[in-house]
Amino acid sequence: MDEKEKIFEDRFDEEEISLREIFEVLKKRARIIAAITVISVLASAAITFFVIKPVFESNTTIMVGKPKNRIMDPNNPITYQEVQTNRLLVSTYGEIAKSRSVLEEVIKSMNLAMTSDELRDKVDVSLVKDTEIIQIKVQDHDPAIAANLANAIAAAFSKQVIRIMNVENVQVVDEAIPGTNPVKPRPVLNIAISLVLGLMVGLFLAFVLEFFDTSIKTPEDVAKYLGLPVIGSIPYTEEGKA
């Protein structure tokens, strides 16, 4: 085993590292850490602002209830159990809103060049908490198309749910309007993530480089890795180099 291999093995077996040594490594590799962090942030910003197309979101809300004649009957008021049952049915309505029959009707009415699966990827149906209201969200690169799709899905859903569930009072609470601000990408979030990742990669690379650096730099390294006492040292100067 030569001298360099011994030094490498000794460093590998070292289990503890002092805070001072950590600080020295960070100080020594500061330029590498900073460079990787800056490159990561700049790359993320360039991709966010110049590569990724903005995505806009529009949403419409729909309320599905009991038949009109049942609601307006003063002699037979709606019970709490019926309200709860109707809320449970809202999840069923959500599946109907994303069903192939509803989406294909929208594709046909708007003459879209896409499949029902492609349209389904743009649609998200959720339940407004503690209500009987369904919210249909549609995302697209064009805000006007997103709004038109949401309204068309709401119209097609109303027809299908009346036919399937035998209800009459399907009401659109809010129609979708074109969004003004994109929901994707999120510049602040993307840059923040790239900053953290760049910093982590820079720190990791700094310690990897230090780990594989087996050169002797200080008198303390001689005593530590070679097990030899330091009798004296000759300072390095530019004059001495000349």
N, C-alpha and C positions, 0 to 999 in steps of 0.2 A: 504494500500500500504506500503510494507516494505521499508527499506532503500535502498536496492540494486535496486529495481524497480524504485524508485525515481531517483536514479543516472542514470539508463538506460534511463529513459524518458527525463531527462534533457539533456543528450548527444544527444538523438535523435532530440530534438527540437533545438539544437545548429545549426545555419545556417552559421556562419562564423568561419573560422579557420585561425589562423595567420600563416605566413611563418615560424615563429619559431617552432610552433607546428608541421607543416609539416616536417620540418627538423628533429625534435626530433623523429617523427614516423619513418622516413626513416633511421635514425641512429640506432634506437632501433631494427628495423626489417631488417637491412642490410644483415644479414646472410641468412634469409629466401629468400629475393629478389635475392641474389647472387646464392644461391643453386638452386632455380627454373630456373634461367637463364642458369646456367651451365648445368643442367640436360636437358633442352630444346635443347641447342646447341649440346650436346653430342648425344642425341637421334636422332636429325636431321642428324648429320654427319654419325652416324651408319647406319641409313636407307638409306641415299644417297649413301654411298660407299659400303655397304655390302648387302642390300636388293633389292634395285631397279636395275633392269637390264639396262645397257646403251642402248640407242636408237640412231641409226645412220640415217642420211638423205642423199639421193642422188636426184639430179634433172636433168631433161633434158628440153631443150627448143625447141619449134617447131614454125615455121612460116607458116601460111596458107594464100595464096593470090589468085589472080585471075588466070584463066587458063593461061598456058605458051604462047599460041599463041596470047592471048589478051595483055600480057605484052610486048611481043617482036614486036608488030606491030607498026612501026614508024609513020604510017599514021593515027593512032587512039590512041593518048596517053591517059594515065589514068588521069582522072580528080580528083580534090581535093574531090569532093563529093563522088566519088567512093572509095577513100581511107578511108574517114570517115565511109562510109557504111560498108566497110570491117572490120574496127576496131570494129564497133558495133556487127558484127557477131562473133567476137572472144569470147564473152560471151557464145554464142550458141555452139561454138566449145568446150569450157570448159565443158559444160554439156555433150556433146558427149563423151569426154574423160573419164568421170566417169559413163557413161551409163552401164547398165547391159550387153549389147551385147559386148562391148569392154572388160569389166572385165572378163566375162565368157570365151572369146577367150584367154585372158592371162592365166586364170586358166587352161584351157585345154592344151595350148601350153607348159606351164611350169609344168604341172601335180601337181598342188598345192592342198593340202588338206584343202581347205577353201571355204567359200561361197563368192559370189560377194559382199555381205554386209560387210563381214569381210575384204575383200580386199579394199573396198571403204574407210573404216576407216583408212587405212594406206596411202591413196592417198589424195593429196591436189592439186587442179588446180587453178592457179592464172594468172592474166594478167600482163605482164611487162608494167609498166606505160608509157603511150603515145606511145605505139608501137602496132604492130599486132602480137606480139610474145606471145605464151602460154608457161607457165612454169609448168611442172609436177613434183611434189615433192612426194617422197615415203619414209616412215620411217619404219625401221625394226631393230630388235636386231642384225641382221647380215648385215654388210655394203655391202657385195657382193650381197646378196639377194635383198637389197634395190635398188642397181644399176641395177640389172637384171630386176627387176619388172618395174622400170621406163622406161627402154629401150623397154621392151615388150609392155607396155601400149602405148608408142609412136608409135610403129609399128602397133599395132592393131587399134589405133586411126586413123592413116594415111589411112588405108584401109576403115574404116567406114566413115570418112568424105568425102573421094572421092566418095563413093557410095551415101551418103545421100545428100551432098551439091553440088555435080557435079563440083568439083574443081580438078585440076591436080597437081599444084605445092605445095604440102605439103613437107616442107623441115625441116629436123632436124638440128637445128643450133648447138647445143652442145649435145653430148651423155652423159648419166649419167656415173659417175665413183664412185667407192666405197669411202665413206667418211672415213676420218682418225680420226676425233674427234667426239665424241657423242654430240648430241644436247640436250639430256635428260639423266639423270637429270643434273641440273645446281648447282654444289656444293656451289659456292659463294652465289648465290641467295637464295638457300634453307637455308643455315646457317645464312644469314643476316635476313631472315624472322623469323627464329626460335629465333634468338637473340632478335628481337623486341617483338615477341609474349611472350617469356619467361619473358622479363622485364616487360611487361604490366601485365601479370598474377601475377608476384611477387609483383608488386606495389598494384594491386587490393587486393591480399590476405593480404598484410601488413596492409592496411587501414581497411579491414574487421575485422581482428584480433584486431586491436586497437579499433575499434568501439564497439566490444562486450567485451572488457576488461573493467570491471567496478571497478577495484581495485583502491584504493587511494594510490598514489605514492609520492606526494609532499605536503608540507603545502599549496601550492596554490590550489591544488585539494580540500582540506578540505573547504577552503573559497569559492571556486567556486561552488562546487556541493552540499555541506551541508549547506551553508549559515551561517557558524559559524566562529567567529573570531579566529585567531591563536594567542594564548598567548605565546606559546613557543614550542620548539621541542627538542627531545633527539636524538643526532646523533647516527648512527649505526656503531659499530666497532666490529671487530673480538674478541677483549678483552671483550667487553660488552656482547657479545654472550656467551662467556665462563662463 
